[in-house]
Amino acid sequence: MAATYTGFKSSVAAAAEHVKPTVAQTLTKHAELPLSPPSSAGSDVDAAEFEKRYTEDWNGQYRFAPIKEHIVSRAMTSRYGKDLYDTAISDVVIVGAGSAGLSAAYTLAKERPDLRITILEAAVAPGGGAWVGGQLMSAMVVRKPAHHFLQEVGVPFEDEGDYVVVKHAALFTSTVLSKVLQFPNVKLFNAVAVEDLITRPDVLADEPGKVRVSGVVTNWTLATLAHGLQSCMDPNVIVAPIVLSFAGHDGPFGAFCVKRLVATGHLEALGNMRTLDMRSAEDAIVNQTREIFPGIITGGMELSELDGASRMGPTFGAMMASGVKAAKTAIQLLDRLEVEEGEVVGWKKDAWKKDAESGLQL
C-alpha cells in the first residue's frame, strides 16, 4: 500500500482543510485590495530593526534595509494597475519603441507636457534595431541634418562632414530612452503587443459609413504569440484620438498596423519595401510621414512597407527625423480636434486658423 504523502502543502491547500466553507466565504466577501501603496513599509518591519536598517560597508558588512516579499509585490502591482487605469484613455498611443517611436515620444512629451502619452513595445527591451549599427557592428551613422536631434538629446558624435558617427548605437538608444522615461506624462508598456486597432464612425468624414482609428487592442506579447497554441485569451484596450505607428518591417509584428488596415479593407494594398537605395530612401520616409488613415500616423520603416519606398540600410537619421515629424503632425491634429474621453467628436471652432498658422502640411 502506498504511503500517504504528508510533506509540504501550499498555504491555500492547507487552509482549505481547516477553514469551514462559511468562514472562507465570509473572509472573501469582506476582503479589500489596497487602492494605493502604503506611504511607508515601516509597519511591516520589526521595531528593533529600525535602529540600523541598512549599512553601506564594502568590507564584508554590506546590509540592505529589511523588507518582506509582499511589499515588493504590492509596490509593483499597485503602480502597474494605476498605470493601466490612467492610460486607458490616452491622448497619443505610440506603437513601437524603436528609434522612430522614441524620437516621437521625446518630441511630444517635451513640446506638450499636457498630453498623456502611452508607448507600447512588444519586445522586453525597447529600442528596436537601434542597439547596434549595420550587420551587428557598433557605430551608428546619422546623415545631416538629423544630427540636430542627437544634439537635442545630448548624444556625442564624430563629425565627418555630411554625416556624423555615434561610437555605439546603444549610446543613442539608452540616452533617448532614459530621457523619454523621465517625462511625467509618458508611460512605456514593454512586453505588450498591439493585436488590433479600435475603429469608430468618423464624425469628421464627408460621407457616412467611414471610420477612424480610435485606439489600440493590447495583450501581453507572450499571450499574443501563443494564440495559435490554445483557446482565446481576450485582450485589453486603450482609447486615444491619435495613434502613431512605428512597427518597423521585420519580426512577428513588423508593419502590423498598416498590414491590419490593408487586411480590413481600410487601405488598398501594401507597396512593399523596395531594394536598398540609401540616397533616396531617407528623404522619402521623412517627407511622407503622415496621417495614412484618419486617426493613425505612420513613419519609419513601417511606412516603407506601405509606400513601397526603398530600403535605407544602416543609417538612422530618417528614423529620428520621421519620429519628430510624426510628433509635430500629431500635435497639429490634436490642436484641431475636439476630443471627449479619448474620442474625436468634432473640429474645434478655431481649428483651421491654427492649421494655417502652424504651416505644417498634413
C-alpha positions as CSV (number, residue, x, y, z in Angstrom):
1,M,0.0,0.0,0.0
2,A,1.4,3.4,-1.0
3,A,2.3,5.7,1.8
4,T,0.2,8.9,2.2
5,Y,2.3,12.0,1.4
6,T,2.4,14.3,4.4
7,G,5.0,16.8,3.2
8,F,4.6,20.4,2.0
9,K,1.2,21.7,1.0
10,S,0.5,25.1,-0.3
11,S,-0.9,27.6,2.3
12,V,-4.1,27.7,0.3
13,A,-4.5,23.9,0.3
14,A,-3.6,23.7,4.0
15,A,-6.1,26.4,4.9
16,A,-8.8,24.7,2.9
17,E,-8.6,21.6,5.3
18,H,-9.1,23.7,8.4
19,V,-11.4,26.5,7.5
20,K,-15.2,25.9,7.2
21,P,-16.7,27.0,3.8
22,T,-18.9,29.6,5.5
23,V,-15.9,31.2,7.2
24,A,-13.9,31.2,4.0
25,Q,-16.8,32.8,2.1
26,T,-17.1,35.5,4.8
27,L,-13.4,36.3,4.7
28,T,-13.6,36.6,0.9
29,K,-16.7,38.7,1.0
30,H,-15.1,41.3,3.3
31,A,-11.5,41.3,1.9
32,E,-10.4,44.5,0.3
33,L,-7.5,45.2,-2.0
34,P,-5.2,48.1,-1.3
35,L,-6.1,51.1,-3.5
36,S,-2.6,52.5,-3.4
37,P,0.8,51.5,-1.9
38,P,1.4,52.3,1.7
39,S,3.2,55.5,2.4
40,S,5.8,53.6,4.3
41,A,6.7,49.9,4.7
42,G,7.7,50.5,8.3
43,S,4.6,48.9,9.7
44,D,5.8,45.6,8.3
45,V,9.2,45.8,9.8
46,D,10.1,44.9,13.4
47,A,10.8,47.9,15.6
48,A,14.2,46.7,16.7
49,E,15.4,46.7,13.1
50,F,14.7,50.4,12.7
51,E,17.8,51.2,14.8
52,K,20.0,50.4,11.9
53,R,18.1,49.5,8.8
54,Y,20.9,49.3,6.3
55,T,24.7,49.5,6.1
56,E,26.8,50.5,3.1
57,D,30.1,48.8,4.1
58,W,32.3,47.4,1.3
59,N,34.4,45.4,3.7
60,G,32.0,42.5,4.0
61,Q,29.3,44.1,6.1
62,Y,27.0,45.5,3.4
63,R,23.4,45.1,4.5
64,F,20.2,46.0,2.8
65,A,17.2,47.6,4.5
66,P,14.7,45.0,5.7
67,I,11.7,44.1,3.5
68,K,9.0,41.4,3.2
69,E,8.1,39.8,0.0
70,H,4.5,41.1,-0.2
71,I,5.8,44.6,0.0
72,V,7.7,44.1,-3.3
73,S,4.6,42.6,-4.9
74,R,2.4,45.4,-3.8
75,A,4.9,48.1,-4.8
76,M,4.8,46.7,-8.4
77,T,1.2,45.7,-8.8
78,S,-0.3,48.8,-7.3
79,R,1.7,51.1,-9.6
80,Y,1.2,49.0,-12.7
81,G,-2.5,48.8,-12.0
82,K,-2.7,52.6,-11.7
83,D,-0.8,53.0,-14.9
84,L,-3.3,50.7,-16.7
85,Y,-6.1,52.7,-15.2
86,D,-4.6,56.1,-16.1
87,T,-3.7,55.2,-19.6
88,A,-6.9,53.5,-20.6
89,I,-7.7,57.0,-22.1
90,S,-4.6,58.5,-23.6
91,D,-4.0,61.5,-25.9
92,V,-1.5,59.7,-28.0
93,V,-0.6,56.0,-28.3
94,I,2.8,55.2,-29.9
95,V,3.2,51.7,-31.3
96,G,6.8,50.6,-31.2
97,A,9.7,52.0,-29.1
98,G,12.4,51.9,-31.7
99,S,14.4,54.9,-32.8
100,A,11.5,56.5,-34.6
101,G,9.0,55.8,-31.8
102,L,11.3,57.1,-29.1
103,S,12.1,60.2,-31.1
104,A,8.4,60.9,-31.5
105,A,7.8,60.3,-27.8
106,Y,10.6,62.7,-26.8
107,T,9.3,65.4,-29.1
108,L,5.7,65.0,-28.0
109,A,6.5,64.9,-24.3
110,K,8.8,67.9,-24.4
111,E,6.6,70.1,-26.5
112,R,3.3,69.2,-25.0
113,P,3.6,68.2,-21.3
114,D,-0.2,68.4,-21.0
115,L,-0.6,65.3,-23.2
116,R,-0.8,61.7,-21.8
117,I,1.5,59.6,-24.0
118,T,1.5,55.8,-23.9
119,I,4.2,53.8,-25.6
120,L,3.6,50.1,-26.4
121,E,6.6,47.9,-27.2
122,A,6.2,44.2,-28.0
123,A,9.7,43.3,-27.0
124,V,11.0,43.1,-23.5
125,A,13.8,45.5,-24.4
126,P,12.7,48.8,-26.0
127,G,14.9,50.2,-28.8
128,G,14.1,48.1,-31.8
129,G,17.1,47.6,-34.1
130,A,18.9,50.7,-32.8
131,W,21.1,48.9,-30.2
132,V,23.6,48.1,-33.0
133,G,24.6,49.5,-36.3
134,G,24.7,47.6,-39.6
135,Q,25.5,43.9,-39.5
136,L,25.7,43.9,-35.7
137,M,28.5,46.4,-35.7
138,S,28.7,49.1,-33.0
139,A,28.8,52.5,-34.7
140,M,25.7,54.4,-35.7
141,V,25.8,56.6,-38.8
142,V,23.4,59.6,-39.0
143,R,23.2,61.8,-42.0
144,K,22.8,65.6,-41.6
145,P,20.6,67.4,-40.7
146,A,19.3,64.7,-38.4
147,H,22.3,65.2,-36.1
148,H,20.4,68.1,-34.7
149,F,18.3,65.6,-32.8
150,L,21.5,64.0,-31.4
151,Q,22.5,67.4,-30.1
152,E,19.0,67.9,-28.7
153,V,19.2,64.8,-26.5
154,G,22.9,65.2,-25.7
155,V,24.4,62.3,-27.7
156,P,28.1,62.9,-28.6
157,F,29.3,62.1,-32.1
158,E,32.2,62.4,-34.5
159,D,31.5,64.9,-37.3
160,E,32.5,63.6,-40.7
161,G,31.1,66.4,-42.8
162,D,27.9,65.3,-44.4
163,Y,27.3,62.7,-41.7
164,V,28.1,62.0,-38.1
165,V,29.0,58.8,-36.3
166,V,27.9,57.8,-32.8
167,K,30.5,55.5,-31.3
168,H,27.9,52.9,-30.3
169,A,24.3,52.8,-31.4
170,A,23.4,51.8,-27.8
171,L,24.6,55.2,-26.6
172,F,21.8,56.9,-28.7
173,T,19.1,54.4,-27.7
174,S,19.9,54.3,-24.0
175,T,20.2,58.1,-23.9
176,V,16.9,58.9,-25.6
177,L,15.1,56.1,-23.7
178,S,16.3,57.4,-20.4
179,K,15.1,60.9,-21.3
180,V,11.7,59.8,-22.5
181,L,11.1,57.7,-19.4
182,Q,11.8,60.7,-17.2
183,F,8.9,62.7,-18.6
184,P,6.0,62.5,-16.1
185,N,3.4,62.4,-19.0
186,V,4.9,59.3,-20.6
187,K,4.2,55.6,-19.8
188,L,6.0,52.8,-21.5
189,F,4.5,49.3,-21.5
190,N,7.1,46.9,-22.8
191,A,6.4,43.2,-23.5
192,V,2.9,44.4,-24.6
193,A,1.8,43.8,-28.2
194,V,-0.8,45.6,-30.3
195,E,-3.2,42.9,-31.5
196,D,-5.7,45.1,-33.3
197,L,-6.9,48.6,-33.9
198,I,-10.1,50.2,-32.5
199,T,-12.3,52.0,-35.0
200,R,-15.3,54.3,-34.6
201,P,-17.6,56.0,-37.0
202,D,-15.7,59.1,-38.3
203,V,-17.7,62.2,-37.3
204,L,-15.4,64.3,-39.5
205,A,-15.9,62.3,-42.7
206,D,-17.6,63.9,-45.7
207,E,-19.8,60.8,-46.2
208,P,-21.5,58.2,-43.9
209,G,-20.0,54.8,-43.3
210,K,-16.4,56.0,-42.9
211,V,-14.4,55.1,-39.7
212,R,-11.3,56.4,-38.0
213,V,-8.8,54.7,-35.8
214,S,-9.7,55.4,-32.1
215,G,-7.2,53.4,-30.1
216,V,-5.5,50.0,-29.9
217,V,-6.2,46.5,-28.7
218,T,-3.4,45.1,-26.5
219,N,-2.2,41.9,-24.9
220,W,0.9,40.5,-23.3
221,T,3.3,39.7,-26.1
222,L,3.6,36.1,-24.8
223,A,-0.2,35.7,-24.9
224,T,-0.3,37.1,-28.4
225,L,2.3,34.8,-29.7
226,A,0.5,31.8,-28.1
227,H,-2.9,32.5,-29.7
228,G,-2.4,29.6,-32.1
229,L,-1.5,27.2,-29.4
230,Q,-4.5,27.4,-27.1
231,S,-8.0,28.8,-26.8
232,C,-8.9,32.5,-26.9
233,M,-7.1,34.9,-24.5
234,D,-9.1,38.1,-24.6
235,P,-7.1,41.4,-24.8
236,N,-7.3,44.8,-23.3
237,V,-7.9,48.2,-24.9
238,I,-6.5,51.8,-24.9
239,V,-8.5,54.5,-26.5
240,A,-6.8,57.6,-28.0
241,P,-7.7,60.2,-30.7
242,I,-4.3,59.7,-32.3
243,V,-2.1,56.6,-32.8
244,L,1.5,56.8,-34.0
245,S,2.7,53.6,-35.5
246,F,6.4,52.7,-35.9
247,A,6.1,48.9,-36.0
248,G,9.1,48.5,-38.3
249,H,9.3,46.0,-41.1
250,D,10.8,42.9,-39.5
251,G,9.9,40.3,-36.9
252,P,6.5,38.9,-35.9
253,F,4.9,42.4,-35.5
254,G,6.6,44.1,-38.4
255,A,4.4,46.7,-40.1
256,F,1.5,45.4,-38.1
257,C,-0.8,48.4,-38.2
258,V,-0.6,49.0,-41.9
259,K,-1.0,45.3,-42.6
260,R,-4.1,45.3,-40.4
261,L,-5.6,48.3,-42.2
262,V,-5.0,46.5,-45.6
263,A,-6.5,43.2,-44.3
264,T,-9.6,45.0,-43.1
265,G,-10.0,46.9,-46.4
266,H,-9.3,50.3,-45.0
267,L,-6.1,50.7,-47.1
268,E,-5.9,49.3,-50.6
269,A,-2.6,47.4,-50.6
270,L,0.9,47.4,-49.4
271,G,3.5,48.9,-51.6
272,N,6.2,46.5,-50.2
273,M,9.6,47.9,-49.4
274,R,11.9,48.1,-52.4
275,T,15.6,47.2,-52.7
276,L,18.1,49.4,-50.9
277,D,18.8,52.9,-52.2
278,M,20.2,54.9,-49.3
279,R,20.3,58.2,-51.2
280,S,16.5,58.3,-51.9
281,A,15.1,56.2,-49.0
282,E,15.7,58.5,-46.1
283,D,14.3,61.6,-47.7
284,A,11.2,59.7,-48.8
285,I,10.5,58.3,-45.3
286,V,10.7,61.7,-43.6
287,N,8.8,63.6,-46.3
288,Q,6.0,61.0,-46.5
289,T,5.5,60.6,-42.7
290,R,1.8,61.4,-42.4
291,E,-1.7,60.5,-41.3
292,I,-2.2,57.5,-43.5
293,F,-5.8,56.9,-42.3
294,P,-8.0,59.0,-40.0
295,G,-6.6,58.7,-36.5
296,I,-3.3,57.0,-37.3
297,I,0.1,58.5,-38.3
298,T,2.8,56.2,-39.6
299,G,6.5,56.7,-40.1
300,G,9.8,54.9,-40.0
301,M,10.3,51.5,-41.7
302,E,6.6,50.6,-41.4
303,L,5.9,53.4,-43.8
304,S,8.4,52.0,-46.3
305,E,6.3,48.8,-46.4
306,L,3.1,50.8,-47.1
307,D,4.5,53.2,-49.7
308,G,7.0,50.8,-51.4
309,A,9.9,53.1,-50.6
310,S,13.4,51.8,-50.9
311,R,15.3,50.2,-48.1
312,M,17.7,52.6,-46.4
313,G,20.1,50.2,-44.7
314,P,22.3,51.1,-41.7
315,T,21.7,54.8,-41.5
316,F,19.4,56.1,-38.7
317,G,18.8,59.8,-39.4
318,A,15.5,59.2,-41.1
319,M,14.2,57.2,-38.2
320,M,14.8,60.1,-35.8
321,A,13.5,62.8,-38.2
322,S,10.4,60.7,-39.1
323,G,9.6,60.4,-35.4
324,V,10.0,64.1,-34.9
325,K,7.8,64.9,-37.9
326,A,5.1,62.4,-36.7
327,A,5.1,64.1,-33.3
328,K,4.6,67.5,-34.9
329,T,1.9,66.2,-37.1
330,A,0.1,64.7,-34.1
331,I,0.3,68.0,-32.2
332,Q,-1.2,69.8,-35.1
333,L,-4.0,67.3,-35.4
334,L,-4.8,67.4,-31.7
335,D,-4.9,71.1,-31.7
336,R,-7.7,70.9,-34.4
337,L,-9.7,68.1,-32.9
338,E,-12.5,68.3,-30.3
339,V,-12.0,65.2,-28.0
340,E,-14.1,63.8,-25.3
341,E,-13.0,60.8,-23.2
342,G,-10.4,59.9,-25.8
343,E,-12.9,60.0,-28.8
344,V,-13.0,62.6,-31.5
345,V,-16.4,64.3,-31.5
346,G,-15.7,67.1,-34.0
347,W,-13.5,70.0,-35.0
348,K,-12.5,72.8,-32.7
349,K,-14.0,76.2,-33.6
350,D,-10.6,77.7,-34.4
351,A,-9.2,74.5,-36.0
352,W,-8.5,75.9,-39.4
353,K,-6.9,79.1,-38.1
354,K,-4.4,77.0,-36.0
355,D,-3.8,74.9,-39.1
356,A,-2.9,77.9,-41.2
357,E,-0.7,79.4,-38.5
358,S,1.3,76.2,-38.0
359,G,2.5,75.9,-41.6
360,L,2.9,72.1,-41.3
361,Q,1.4,70.2,-44.2
362,L,-0.7,67.2,-43.2
